[in-house]
Amino acid sequence: MHPASLVLPAFTKGKTQLSSHEVEQTQEIANVRIHLERVIGSGQNRYSILKGSWPVELLQYNKCGECKIDQSAC
């Protein structure tokens, strides 16, 4: 597994406006999000199995009982 972190855009709750640094960060997050959505959409168009629900028969589990769905499409 690869470590991941959740990055959220800045919010104006309790503020009148964002700082210039927060605006730049939010724009970078938005650009990555748009790119990721396009990649996911491209994958769904290329591999029709990703468009809907997966049949239970395709799911594989490791020795600990965790689902290995991320490796099922590889």
mmJSON file of the N, C-alpha and C atoms, coordinates in Angstrom:
{"data_MODEL":{"atom_site":{
"group_PDB":["ATOM","ATOM","ATOM","ATOM","ATOM","ATOM","ATOM","ATOM","ATOM","ATOM","ATOM","ATOM","ATOM","ATOM","ATOM","ATOM","ATOM","ATOM","ATOM","ATOM","ATOM","ATOM","ATOM","ATOM","ATOM","ATOM","ATOM","ATOM","ATOM","ATOM","ATOM","ATOM","ATOM","ATOM","ATOM","ATOM","ATOM","ATOM","ATOM","ATOM","ATOM","ATOM","ATOM","ATOM","ATOM","ATOM","ATOM","ATOM","ATOM","ATOM","ATOM","ATOM","ATOM","ATOM","ATOM","ATOM","ATOM","ATOM","ATOM","ATOM","ATOM","ATOM","ATOM","ATOM","ATOM","ATOM","ATOM","ATOM","ATOM","ATOM","ATOM","ATOM","ATOM","ATOM","ATOM","ATOM","ATOM","ATOM","ATOM","ATOM","ATOM","ATOM","ATOM","ATOM","ATOM","ATOM","ATOM","ATOM","ATOM","ATOM","ATOM","ATOM","ATOM","ATOM","ATOM","ATOM","ATOM","ATOM","ATOM","ATOM","ATOM","ATOM","ATOM","ATOM","ATOM","ATOM","ATOM","ATOM","ATOM","ATOM","ATOM","ATOM","ATOM","ATOM","ATOM","ATOM","ATOM","ATOM","ATOM","ATOM","ATOM","ATOM","ATOM","ATOM","ATOM","ATOM","ATOM","ATOM","ATOM","ATOM","ATOM","ATOM","ATOM","ATOM","ATOM","ATOM","ATOM","ATOM","ATOM","ATOM","ATOM","ATOM","ATOM","ATOM","ATOM","ATOM","ATOM","ATOM","ATOM","ATOM","ATOM","ATOM","ATOM","ATOM","ATOM","ATOM","ATOM","ATOM","ATOM","ATOM","ATOM","ATOM","ATOM","ATOM","ATOM","ATOM","ATOM","ATOM","ATOM","ATOM","ATOM","ATOM","ATOM","ATOM","ATOM","ATOM","ATOM","ATOM","ATOM","ATOM","ATOM","ATOM","ATOM","ATOM","ATOM","ATOM","ATOM","ATOM","ATOM","ATOM","ATOM","ATOM","ATOM","ATOM","ATOM","ATOM","ATOM","ATOM","ATOM","ATOM","ATOM","ATOM","ATOM","ATOM","ATOM","ATOM","ATOM","ATOM","ATOM","ATOM","ATOM","ATOM","ATOM","ATOM","ATOM","ATOM","ATOM","ATOM","ATOM","ATOM","ATOM","ATOM"],
"id":[1,2,3,4,5,6,7,8,9,10,11,12,13,14,15,16,17,18,19,20,21,22,23,24,25,26,27,28,29,30,31,32,33,34,35,36,37,38,39,40,41,42,43,44,45,46,47,48,49,50,51,52,53,54,55,56,57,58,59,60,61,62,63,64,65,66,67,68,69,70,71,72,73,74,75,76,77,78,79,80,81,82,83,84,85,86,87,88,89,90,91,92,93,94,95,96,97,98,99,100,101,102,103,104,105,106,107,108,109,110,111,112,113,114,115,116,117,118,119,120,121,122,123,124,125,126,127,128,129,130,131,132,133,134,135,136,137,138,139,140,141,142,143,144,145,146,147,148,149,150,151,152,153,154,155,156,157,158,159,160,161,162,163,164,165,166,167,168,169,170,171,172,173,174,175,176,177,178,179,180,181,182,183,184,185,186,187,188,189,190,191,192,193,194,195,196,197,198,199,200,201,202,203,204,205,206,207,208,209,210,211,212,213,214,215,216,217,218,219,220,221,222],
"type_symbol":["N","C","C","N","C","C","N","C","C","N","C","C","N","C","C","N","C","C","N","C","C","N","C","C","N","C","C","N","C","C","N","C","C","N","C","C","N","C","C","N","C","C","N","C","C","N","C","C","N","C","C","N","C","C","N","C","C","N","C","C","N","C","C","N","C","C","N","C","C","N","C","C","N","C","C","N","C","C","N","C","C","N","C","C","N","C","C","N","C","C","N","C","C","N","C","C","N","C","C","N","C","C","N","C","C","N","C","C","N","C","C","N","C","C","N","C","C","N","C","C","N","C","C","N","C","C","N","C","C","N","C","C","N","C","C","N","C","C","N","C","C","N","C","C","N","C","C","N","C","C","N","C","C","N","C","C","N","C","C","N","C","C","N","C","C","N","C","C","N","C","C","N","C","C","N","C","C","N","C","C","N","C","C","N","C","C","N","C","C","N","C","C","N","C","C","N","C","C","N","C","C","N","C","C","N","C","C","N","C","C","N","C","C","N","C","C","N","C","C","N","C","C"],
"label_atom_id":["N","CA","C","N","CA","C","N","CA","C","N","CA","C","N","CA","C","N","CA","C","N","CA","C","N","CA","C","N","CA","C","N","CA","C","N","CA","C","N","CA","C","N","CA","C","N","CA","C","N","CA","C","N","CA","C","N","CA","C","N","CA","C","N","CA","C","N","CA","C","N","CA","C","N","CA","C","N","CA","C","N","CA","C","N","CA","C","N","CA","C","N","CA","C","N","CA","C","N","CA","C","N","CA","C","N","CA","C","N","CA","C","N","CA","C","N","CA","C","N","CA","C","N","CA","C","N","CA","C","N","CA","C","N","CA","C","N","CA","C","N","CA","C","N","CA","C","N","CA","C","N","CA","C","N","CA","C","N","CA","C","N","CA","C","N","CA","C","N","CA","C","N","CA","C","N","CA","C","N","CA","C","N","CA","C","N","CA","C","N","CA","C","N","CA","C","N","CA","C","N","CA","C","N","CA","C","N","CA","C","N","CA","C","N","CA","C","N","CA","C","N","CA","C","N","CA","C","N","CA","C","N","CA","C","N","CA","C","N","CA","C","N","CA","C","N","CA","C","N","CA","C","N","CA","C","N","CA","C"],
"label_alt_id":[null,null,null,null,null,null,null,null,null,null,null,null,null,null,null,null,null,null,null,null,null,null,null,null,null,null,null,null,null,null,null,null,null,null,null,null,null,null,null,null,null,null,null,null,null,null,null,null,null,null,null,null,null,null,null,null,null,null,null,null,null,null,null,null,null,null,null,null,null,null,null,null,null,null,null,null,null,null,null,null,null,null,null,null,null,null,null,null,null,null,null,null,null,null,null,null,null,null,null,null,null,null,null,null,null,null,null,null,null,null,null,null,null,null,null,null,null,null,null,null,null,null,null,null,null,null,null,null,null,null,null,null,null,null,null,null,null,null,null,null,null,null,null,null,null,null,null,null,null,null,null,null,null,null,null,null,null,null,null,null,null,null,null,null,null,null,null,null,null,null,null,null,null,null,null,null,null,null,null,null,null,null,null,null,null,null,null,null,null,null,null,null,null,null,null,null,null,null,null,null,null,null,null,null,null,null,null,null,null,null,null,null,null,null,null,null,null,null,null,null,null,null],
"label_comp_id":["MET","MET","MET","HIS","HIS","HIS","PRO","PRO","PRO","ALA","ALA","ALA","SER","SER","SER","LEU","LEU","LEU","VAL","VAL","VAL","LEU","LEU","LEU","PRO","PRO","PRO","ALA","ALA","ALA","PHE","PHE","PHE","THR","THR","THR","LYS","LYS","LYS","GLY","GLY","GLY","LYS","LYS","LYS","THR","THR","THR","GLN","GLN","GLN","LEU","LEU","LEU","SER","SER","SER","SER","SER","SER","HIS","HIS","HIS","GLU","GLU","GLU","VAL","VAL","VAL","GLU","GLU","GLU","GLN","GLN","GLN","THR","THR","THR","GLN","GLN","GLN","GLU","GLU","GLU","ILE","ILE","ILE","ALA","ALA","ALA","ASN","ASN","ASN","VAL","VAL","VAL","ARG","ARG","ARG","ILE","ILE","ILE","HIS","HIS","HIS","LEU","LEU","LEU","GLU","GLU","GLU","ARG","ARG","ARG","VAL","VAL","VAL","ILE","ILE","ILE","GLY","GLY","GLY","SER","SER","SER","GLY","GLY","GLY","GLN","GLN","GLN","ASN","ASN","ASN","ARG","ARG","ARG","TYR","TYR","TYR","SER","SER","SER","ILE","ILE","ILE","LEU","LEU","LEU","LYS","LYS","LYS","GLY","GLY","GLY","SER","SER","SER","TRP","TRP","TRP","PRO","PRO","PRO","VAL","VAL","VAL","GLU","GLU","GLU","LEU","LEU","LEU","LEU","LEU","LEU","GLN","GLN","GLN","TYR","TYR","TYR","ASN","ASN","ASN","LYS","LYS","LYS","CYS","CYS","CYS","GLY","GLY","GLY","GLU","GLU","GLU","CYS","CYS","CYS","LYS","LYS","LYS","ILE","ILE","ILE","ASP","ASP","ASP","GLN","GLN","GLN","SER","SER","SER","ALA","ALA","ALA","CYS","CYS","CYS"],
"label_asym_id":["A","A","A","A","A","A","A","A","A","A","A","A","A","A","A","A","A","A","A","A","A","A","A","A","A","A","A","A","A","A","A","A","A","A","A","A","A","A","A","A","A","A","A","A","A","A","A","A","A","A","A","A","A","A","A","A","A","A","A","A","A","A","A","A","A","A","A","A","A","A","A","A","A","A","A","A","A","A","A","A","A","A","A","A","A","A","A","A","A","A","A","A","A","A","A","A","A","A","A","A","A","A","A","A","A","A","A","A","A","A","A","A","A","A","A","A","A","A","A","A","A","A","A","A","A","A","A","A","A","A","A","A","A","A","A","A","A","A","A","A","A","A","A","A","A","A","A","A","A","A","A","A","A","A","A","A","A","A","A","A","A","A","A","A","A","A","A","A","A","A","A","A","A","A","A","A","A","A","A","A","A","A","A","A","A","A","A","A","A","A","A","A","A","A","A","A","A","A","A","A","A","A","A","A","A","A","A","A","A","A","A","A","A","A","A","A","A","A","A","A","A","A"],
"label_entity_id":["1","1","1","1","1","1","1","1","1","1","1","1","1","1","1","1","1","1","1","1","1","1","1","1","1","1","1","1","1","1","1","1","1","1","1","1","1","1","1","1","1","1","1","1","1","1","1","1","1","1","1","1","1","1","1","1","1","1","1","1","1","1","1","1","1","1","1","1","1","1","1","1","1","1","1","1","1","1","1","1","1","1","1","1","1","1","1","1","1","1","1","1","1","1","1","1","1","1","1","1","1","1","1","1","1","1","1","1","1","1","1","1","1","1","1","1","1","1","1","1","1","1","1","1","1","1","1","1","1","1","1","1","1","1","1","1","1","1","1","1","1","1","1","1","1","1","1","1","1","1","1","1","1","1","1","1","1","1","1","1","1","1","1","1","1","1","1","1","1","1","1","1","1","1","1","1","1","1","1","1","1","1","1","1","1","1","1","1","1","1","1","1","1","1","1","1","1","1","1","1","1","1","1","1","1","1","1","1","1","1","1","1","1","1","1","1","1","1","1","1","1","1"],
"label_seq_id":[1,1,1,2,2,2,3,3,3,4,4,4,5,5,5,6,6,6,7,7,7,8,8,8,9,9,9,10,10,10,11,11,11,12,12,12,13,13,13,14,14,14,15,15,15,16,16,16,17,17,17,18,18,18,19,19,19,20,20,20,21,21,21,22,22,22,23,23,23,24,24,24,25,25,25,26,26,26,27,27,27,28,28,28,29,29,29,30,30,30,31,31,31,32,32,32,33,33,33,34,34,34,35,35,35,36,36,36,37,37,37,38,38,38,39,39,39,40,40,40,41,41,41,42,42,42,43,43,43,44,44,44,45,45,45,46,46,46,47,47,47,48,48,48,49,49,49,50,50,50,51,51,51,52,52,52,53,53,53,54,54,54,55,55,55,56,56,56,57,57,57,58,58,58,59,59,59,60,60,60,61,61,61,62,62,62,63,63,63,64,64,64,65,65,65,66,66,66,67,67,67,68,68,68,69,69,69,70,70,70,71,71,71,72,72,72,73,73,73,74,74,74],
"pdbx_PDB_ins_code":[null,null,null,null,null,null,null,null,null,null,null,null,null,null,null,null,null,null,null,null,null,null,null,null,null,null,null,null,null,null,null,null,null,null,null,null,null,null,null,null,null,null,null,null,null,null,null,null,null,null,null,null,null,null,null,null,null,null,null,null,null,null,null,null,null,null,null,null,null,null,null,null,null,null,null,null,null,null,null,null,null,null,null,null,null,null,null,null,null,null,null,null,null,null,null,null,null,null,null,null,null,null,null,null,null,null,null,null,null,null,null,null,null,null,null,null,null,null,null,null,null,null,null,null,null,null,null,null,null,null,null,null,null,null,null,null,null,null,null,null,null,null,null,null,null,null,null,null,null,null,null,null,null,null,null,null,null,null,null,null,null,null,null,null,null,null,null,null,null,null,null,null,null,null,null,null,null,null,null,null,null,null,null,null,null,null,null,null,null,null,null,null,null,null,null,null,null,null,null,null,null,null,null,null,null,null,null,null,null,null,null,null,null,null,null,null,null,null,null,null,null,null],
"Cartn_x":[0.843,0.0,0.889,0.423,1.138,0.469,1.254,0.643,-0.057,-1.151,-1.911,-2.317,-2.553,-3.037,-4.211,-5.127,-6.308,-6.009,-6.166,-5.906,-7.228,-7.638,-8.901,-8.637,-9.477,-9.319,-9.7,-9.202,-9.5,-10.961,-11.533,-12.907,-12.912,-13.928,-14.033,-14.908,-15.253,-16.109,-15.446,-16.121,-15.603,-14.65,-14.353,-13.457,-14.195,-13.732,-14.341,-13.762,-12.456,-11.849,-10.602,-10.122,-8.94,-7.668,-6.583,-5.291,-4.799,-3.802,-3.287,-2.695,-2.057,-1.494,-2.609,-3.694,-4.828,-5.482,-5.547,-6.127,-5.27,-3.948,-3.046,-3.155,-3.198,-3.337,-4.648,-5.728,-7.035,-7.048,-6.389,-6.313,-5.514,-4.42,-3.624,-4.433,-5.173,-6.018,-7.081,-7.677,-8.711,-8.132,-6.92,-6.289,-6.027,-5.547,-5.297,-6.61,-7.63,-8.939,-9.512,-9.419,-9.926,-9.172,-7.842,-7.029,-7.432,-7.591,-7.96,-9.332,-10.283,-11.621,-11.565,-10.709,-10.558,-9.926,-8.925,-8.276,-9.275,-10.059,-11.068,-12.097,-12.556,-13.516,-12.949,-11.675,-11.013,-10.942,-10.616,-10.57,-11.933,-12.969,-14.324,-14.754,-14.346,-14.696,-13.926,-12.685,-11.848,-12.219,-12.533,-12.845,-14.271,-15.202,-16.621,-16.956,-16.125,-16.404,-16.328,-15.618,-15.48,-16.689,-17.619,-18.776,-19.84,-19.955,-21.041,-20.555,-21.463,-21.142,-20.325,-19.495,-18.677,-19.385,-19.386,-19.924,-19.08,-19.71,-19.017,-17.973,-18.209,-17.28,-15.903,-15.816,-14.535,-13.7,-14.308,-13.576,-12.671,-11.463,-10.503,-10.123,-9.858,-9.493,-8.129,-7.358,-6.067,-6.26,-5.167,-5.234,-5.905,-5.827,-6.418,-7.897,-8.439,-9.841,-10.105,-9.034,-9.206,-9.407,-10.29,-10.591,-9.445,-9.034,-7.949,-8.514,-9.499,-10.163,-9.216,-8.232,-7.309,-6.421,-6.26,-5.435,-6.274,-7.59,-8.456,-8.441,-8.254,-8.294,-6.94,-5.896,-4.543,-4.302],
"Cartn_y":[-1.178,0.0,1.244,2.267,3.533,4.497,5.239,6.203,7.315,7.779,8.847,9.867,11.067,12.101,12.815,13.24,13.952,15.442,16.076,17.505,18.181,19.105,19.814,21.265,21.829,23.243,24.123,25.347,26.291,26.738,27.065,27.547,28.959,29.729,31.097,31.196,30.077,30.096,30.924,31.957,32.824,33.891,33.907,34.91,35.631,36.811,37.534,37.076,36.74,36.228,35.408,34.664,33.828,34.637,34.199,34.84,34.413,35.109,34.776,33.362,32.96,31.608,30.562,30.811,29.879,29.782,30.901,30.896,30.042,30.204,29.417,27.927,27.591,26.187,25.597,26.355,25.886,25.664,26.543,26.372,25.124,24.867,23.663,22.404,22.427,21.283,21.06,22.142,22.033,21.454,21.871,21.349,19.851,19.406,17.976,17.206,17.769,17.1,16.934,17.976,17.902,16.832,16.817,15.812,14.404,14.202,12.888,12.451,13.369,13.031,12.63,13.298,12.941,11.566,11.262,9.949,8.852,9.068,8.08,7.897,9.002,8.921,8.181,8.43,7.738,6.238,5.879,4.461,3.808,4.531,3.979,3.793,4.703,4.559,3.416,3.221,2.183,0.796,0.693,-0.593,-0.538,-1.09,-0.973,-1.591,-2.522,-3.148,-2.122,-1.025,0.0,0.922,0.829,1.724,1.351,0.1,-0.325,-1.104,-1.862,-2.698,-3.91,-4.392,-5.565,-6.818,-7.881,-9.149,-9.652,-10.195,-10.671,-11.724,-12.478,-13.537,-12.994,-11.722,-11.147,-10.65,-10.492,-9.973,-11.049,-10.636,-11.552,-11.016,-11.914,-11.529,-12.113,-11.374,-11.897,-12.74,-13.19,-14.076,-13.422,-12.087,-11.37,-11.071,-11.431,-11.174,-9.804,-9.079,-7.763,-7.938,-7.132,-7.207,-6.597,-7.286,-6.815,-6.236,-5.36,-4.832,-3.982,-3.345,-2.509,-3.333,-4.616,-5.467,-6.3,-6.24,-7.057,-6.592,-5.291,-4.749,-4.811,-5.168,-5.189,-6.465],
"Cartn_z":[0.0,0.0,0.0,-0.68,-0.715,0.256,1.016,1.938,1.155,1.681,1.035,2.085,1.637,2.55,1.896,2.704,2.233,2.237,1.085,0.953,0.618,1.461,1.266,0.879,0.023,-0.309,0.877,0.858,1.937,1.852,2.997,3.067,3.638,3.292,3.794,5.029,5.614,6.801,7.906,8.338,9.392,8.885,7.576,6.994,5.873,5.562,4.446,3.114,3.093,1.874,2.213,1.228,1.416,1.185,1.805,1.55,0.166,-0.363,-1.694,-1.709,-0.624,-0.525,-0.552,0.169,0.185,-1.188,-1.906,-3.253,-4.184,-4.107,-4.953,-4.634,-3.349,-2.951,-3.458,-3.331,-3.772,-5.28,-6.04,-7.491,-7.861,-7.142,-7.393,-7.095,-5.995,-5.631,-6.703,-7.186,-8.22,-9.506,-9.879,-11.094,-10.985,-9.833,-9.63,-9.644,-9.026,-8.984,-10.392,-11.21,-12.583,-13.365,-13.22,-13.917,-13.485,-12.19,-11.661,-12.166,-12.2,-12.7,-14.172,-14.955,-16.368,-16.529,-15.707,-15.767,-15.41,-14.359,-13.959,-15.072,-15.664,-16.765,-17.962,-18.261,-19.366,-19.095,-17.868,-17.496,-17.599,-17.202,-17.281,-18.727,-19.611,-21.022,-21.673,-21.252,-21.843,-21.327,-20.047,-19.421,-18.876,-19.613,-19.267,-17.916,-17.427,-16.131,-15.002,-15.212,-14.176,-14.086,-15.035,-15.05,-14.033,-13.696,-12.827,-11.627,-11.067,-9.909,-10.354,-9.454,-9.745,-9.248,-10.045,-9.556,-8.384,-7.392,-6.196,-6.557,-7.617,-8.007,-8.38,-8.772,-9.179,-8.005,-6.856,-5.705,-5.124,-4.773,-4.175,-2.805,-1.894,-0.534,-0.188,0.616,1.065,2.319,2.922,4.089,5.291,5.383,6.521,6.305,5.147,4.866,4.272,3.883,3.265,1.766,1.216,-0.21,-1.008,-2.073,-2.918,-4.213,-4.126,-5.321,-6.159,-5.534,-6.291,-7.214,-6.958,-7.796,-8.757,-8.646,-9.493,-10.939,-11.168,-12.518,-13.207,-12.481,-13.058,-13.836],
"occupancy":[1.0,1.0,1.0,1.0,1.0,1.0,1.0,1.0,1.0,1.0,1.0,1.0,1.0,1.0,1.0,1.0,1.0,1.0,1.0,1.0,1.0,1.0,1.0,1.0,1.0,1.0,1.0,1.0,1.0,1.0,1.0,1.0,1.0,1.0,1.0,1.0,1.0,1.0,1.0,1.0,1.0,1.0,1.0,1.0,1.0,1.0,1.0,1.0,1.0,1.0,1.0,1.0,1.0,1.0,1.0,1.0,1.0,1.0,1.0,1.0,1.0,1.0,1.0,1.0,1.0,1.0,1.0,1.0,1.0,1.0,1.0,1.0,1.0,1.0,1.0,1.0,1.0,1.0,1.0,1.0,1.0,1.0,1.0,1.0,1.0,1.0,1.0,1.0,1.0,1.0,1.0,1.0,1.0,1.0,1.0,1.0,1.0,1.0,1.0,1.0,1.0,1.0,1.0,1.0,1.0,1.0,1.0,1.0,1.0,1.0,1.0,1.0,1.0,1.0,1.0,1.0,1.0,1.0,1.0,1.0,1.0,1.0,1.0,1.0,1.0,1.0,1.0,1.0,1.0,1.0,1.0,1.0,1.0,1.0,1.0,1.0,1.0,1.0,1.0,1.0,1.0,1.0,1.0,1.0,1.0,1.0,1.0,1.0,1.0,1.0,1.0,1.0,1.0,1.0,1.0,1.0,1.0,1.0,1.0,1.0,1.0,1.0,1.0,1.0,1.0,1.0,1.0,1.0,1.0,1.0,1.0,1.0,1.0,1.0,1.0,1.0,1.0,1.0,1.0,1.0,1.0,1.0,1.0,1.0,1.0,1.0,1.0,1.0,1.0,1.0,1.0,1.0,1.0,1.0,1.0,1.0,1.0,1.0,1.0,1.0,1.0,1.0,1.0,1.0,1.0,1.0,1.0,1.0,1.0,1.0,1.0,1.0,1.0,1.0,1.0,1.0,1.0,1.0,1.0,1.0,1.0,1.0],
"B_iso_or_equiv":[0.0,0.0,0.0,0.0,0.0,0.0,0.0,0.0,0.0,0.0,0.0,0.0,0.0,0.0,0.0,0.0,0.0,0.0,0.0,0.0,0.0,0.0,0.0,0.0,0.0,0.0,0.0,0.0,0.0,0.0,0.0,0.0,0.0,0.0,0.0,0.0,0.0,0.0,0.0,0.0,0.0,0.0,0.0,0.0,0.0,0.0,0.0,0.0,0.0,0.0,0.0,0.0,0.0,0.0,0.0,0.0,0.0,0.0,0.0,0.0,0.0,0.0,0.0,0.0,0.0,0.0,0.0,0.0,0.0,0.0,0.0,0.0,0.0,0.0,0.0,0.0,0.0,0.0,0.0,0.0,0.0,0.0,0.0,0.0,0.0,0.0,0.0,0.0,0.0,0.0,0.0,0.0,0.0,0.0,0.0,0.0,0.0,0.0,0.0,0.0,0.0,0.0,0.0,0.0,0.0,0.0,0.0,0.0,0.0,0.0,0.0,0.0,0.0,0.0,0.0,0.0,0.0,0.0,0.0,0.0,0.0,0.0,0.0,0.0,0.0,0.0,0.0,0.0,0.0,0.0,0.0,0.0,0.0,0.0,0.0,0.0,0.0,0.0,0.0,0.0,0.0,0.0,0.0,0.0,0.0,0.0,0.0,0.0,0.0,0.0,0.0,0.0,0.0,0.0,0.0,0.0,0.0,0.0,0.0,0.0,0.0,0.0,0.0,0.0,0.0,0.0,0.0,0.0,0.0,0.0,0.0,0.0,0.0,0.0,0.0,0.0,0.0,0.0,0.0,0.0,0.0,0.0,0.0,0.0,0.0,0.0,0.0,0.0,0.0,0.0,0.0,0.0,0.0,0.0,0.0,0.0,0.0,0.0,0.0,0.0,0.0,0.0,0.0,0.0,0.0,0.0,0.0,0.0,0.0,0.0,0.0,0.0,0.0,0.0,0.0,0.0,0.0,0.0,0.0,0.0,0.0,0.0],
"pdbx_formal_charge":[null,null,null,null,null,null,null,null,null,null,null,null,null,null,null,null,null,null,null,null,null,null,null,null,null,null,null,null,null,null,null,null,null,null,null,null,null,null,null,null,null,null,null,null,null,null,null,null,null,null,null,null,null,null,null,null,null,null,null,null,null,null,null,null,null,null,null,null,null,null,null,null,null,null,null,null,null,null,null,null,null,null,null,null,null,null,null,null,null,null,null,null,null,null,null,null,null,null,null,null,null,null,null,null,null,null,null,null,null,null,null,null,null,null,null,null,null,null,null,null,null,null,null,null,null,null,null,null,null,null,null,null,null,null,null,null,null,null,null,null,null,null,null,null,null,null,null,null,null,null,null,null,null,null,null,null,null,null,null,null,null,null,null,null,null,null,null,null,null,null,null,null,null,null,null,null,null,null,null,null,null,null,null,null,null,null,null,null,null,null,null,null,null,null,null,null,null,null,null,null,null,null,null,null,null,null,null,null,null,null,null,null,null,null,null,null,null,null,null,null,null,null],
"auth_seq_id":[1,1,1,2,2,2,3,3,3,4,4,4,5,5,5,6,6,6,7,7,7,8,8,8,9,9,9,10,10,10,11,11,11,12,12,12,13,13,13,14,14,14,15,15,15,16,16,16,17,17,17,18,18,18,19,19,19,20,20,20,21,21,21,22,22,22,23,23,23,24,24,24,25,25,25,26,26,26,27,27,27,28,28,28,29,29,29,30,30,30,31,31,31,32,32,32,33,33,33,34,34,34,35,35,35,36,36,36,37,37,37,38,38,38,39,39,39,40,40,40,41,41,41,42,42,42,43,43,43,44,44,44,45,45,45,46,46,46,47,47,47,48,48,48,49,49,49,50,50,50,51,51,51,52,52,52,53,53,53,54,54,54,55,55,55,56,56,56,57,57,57,58,58,58,59,59,59,60,60,60,61,61,61,62,62,62,63,63,63,64,64,64,65,65,65,66,66,66,67,67,67,68,68,68,69,69,69,70,70,70,71,71,71,72,72,72,73,73,73,74,74,74],
"auth_comp_id":["MET","MET","MET","HIS","HIS","HIS","PRO","PRO","PRO","ALA","ALA","ALA","SER","SER","SER","LEU","LEU","LEU","VAL","VAL","VAL","LEU","LEU","LEU","PRO","PRO","PRO","ALA","ALA","ALA","PHE","PHE","PHE","THR","THR","THR","LYS","LYS","LYS","GLY","GLY","GLY","LYS","LYS","LYS","THR","THR","THR","GLN","GLN","GLN","LEU","LEU","LEU","SER","SER","SER","SER","SER","SER","HIS","HIS","HIS","GLU","GLU","GLU","VAL","VAL","VAL","GLU","GLU","GLU","GLN","GLN","GLN","THR","THR","THR","GLN","GLN","GLN","GLU","GLU","GLU","ILE","ILE","ILE","ALA","ALA","ALA","ASN","ASN","ASN","VAL","VAL","VAL","ARG","ARG","ARG","ILE","ILE","ILE","HIS","HIS","HIS","LEU","LEU","LEU","GLU","GLU","GLU","ARG","ARG","ARG","VAL","VAL","VAL","ILE","ILE","ILE","GLY","GLY","GLY","SER","SER","SER","GLY","GLY","GLY","GLN","GLN","GLN","ASN","ASN","ASN","ARG","ARG","ARG","TYR","TYR","TYR","SER","SER","SER","ILE","ILE","ILE","LEU","LEU","LEU","LYS","LYS","LYS","GLY","GLY","GLY","SER","SER","SER","TRP","TRP","TRP","PRO","PRO","PRO","VAL","VAL","VAL","GLU","GLU","GLU","LEU","LEU","LEU","LEU","LEU","LEU","GLN","GLN","GLN","TYR","TYR","TYR","ASN","ASN","ASN","LYS","LYS","LYS","CYS","CYS","CYS","GLY","GLY","GLY","GLU","GLU","GLU","CYS","CYS","CYS","LYS","LYS","LYS","ILE","ILE","ILE","ASP","ASP","ASP","GLN","GLN","GLN","SER","SER","SER","ALA","ALA","ALA","CYS","CYS","CYS"],
"auth_asym_id":["A","A","A","A","A","A","A","A","A","A","A","A","A","A","A","A","A","A","A","A","A","A","A","A","A","A","A","A","A","A","A","A","A","A","A","A","A","A","A","A","A","A","A","A","A","A","A","A","A","A","A","A","A","A","A","A","A","A","A","A","A","A","A","A","A","A","A","A","A","A","A","A","A","A","A","A","A","A","A","A","A","A","A","A","A","A","A","A","A","A","A","A","A","A","A","A","A","A","A","A","A","A","A","A","A","A","A","A","A","A","A","A","A","A","A","A","A","A","A","A","A","A","A","A","A","A","A","A","A","A","A","A","A","A","A","A","A","A","A","A","A","A","A","A","A","A","A","A","A","A","A","A","A","A","A","A","A","A","A","A","A","A","A","A","A","A","A","A","A","A","A","A","A","A","A","A","A","A","A","A","A","A","A","A","A","A","A","A","A","A","A","A","A","A","A","A","A","A","A","A","A","A","A","A","A","A","A","A","A","A","A","A","A","A","A","A","A","A","A","A","A","A"],
"auth_atom_id":["N","CA","C","N","CA","C","N","CA","C","N","CA","C","N","CA","C","N","CA","C","N","CA","C","N","CA","C","N","CA","C","N","CA","C","N","CA","C","N","CA","C","N","CA","C","N","CA","C","N","CA","C","N","CA","C","N","CA","C","N","CA","C","N","CA","C","N","CA","C","N","CA","C","N","CA","C","N","CA","C","N","CA","C","N","CA","C","N","CA","C","N","CA","C","N","CA","C","N","CA","C","N","CA","C","N","CA","C","N","CA","C","N","CA","C","N","CA","C","N","CA","C","N","CA","C","N","CA","C","N","CA","C","N","CA","C","N","CA","C","N","CA","C","N","CA","C","N","CA","C","N","CA","C","N","CA","C","N","CA","C","N","CA","C","N","CA","C","N","CA","C","N","CA","C","N","CA","C","N","CA","C","N","CA","C","N","CA","C","N","CA","C","N","CA","C","N","CA","C","N","CA","C","N","CA","C","N","CA","C","N","CA","C","N","CA","C","N","CA","C","N","CA","C","N","CA","C","N","CA","C","N","CA","C","N","CA","C","N","CA","C","N","CA","C","N","CA","C","N","CA","C","N","CA","C","N","CA","C"],
"pdbx_PDB_model_num":[1,1,1,1,1,1,1,1,1,1,1,1,1,1,1,1,1,1,1,1,1,1,1,1,1,1,1,1,1,1,1,1,1,1,1,1,1,1,1,1,1,1,1,1,1,1,1,1,1,1,1,1,1,1,1,1,1,1,1,1,1,1,1,1,1,1,1,1,1,1,1,1,1,1,1,1,1,1,1,1,1,1,1,1,1,1,1,1,1,1,1,1,1,1,1,1,1,1,1,1,1,1,1,1,1,1,1,1,1,1,1,1,1,1,1,1,1,1,1,1,1,1,1,1,1,1,1,1,1,1,1,1,1,1,1,1,1,1,1,1,1,1,1,1,1,1,1,1,1,1,1,1,1,1,1,1,1,1,1,1,1,1,1,1,1,1,1,1,1,1,1,1,1,1,1,1,1,1,1,1,1,1,1,1,1,1,1,1,1,1,1,1,1,1,1,1,1,1,1,1,1,1,1,1,1,1,1,1,1,1,1,1,1,1,1,1,1,1,1,1,1,1]
}}}
